[in-house]
Amino acid sequence: MNAKKTTKPEPTAPETYAARANDIARLIDVLQIELEKHADAAKGDPKCWGRVGDLGKVRSDLIDMVGFMSGMDREEVERFLTD
């Protein structure tokens, strides 16, 4: 008797793309929530420069991500922010 091996089909590229796009949208939502909480904490301690540094790191990472997705170099993204 031949045992038939059943395997779960691999997800397609469109299915994986949709799942990852959904994850990114959810992460952006979480980032917004965390930014709001961070801002509230900063208001409670206005002399603290540590939170400014936190935002500098987030800003830098976002510049890199936007550059990656858009094909722009870092300087182009930074110019966009100053316009």
Buried (B, 14 or more C-beta within 10 A) or exposed (E): EEEEEEEEEEEEEEEEEEEEEEEEEEEEEEEEEEEEEBEEEBEEEEEEEEBEEBEEEBEEEEBEEBBEEEEBEEEEBBEEEEE
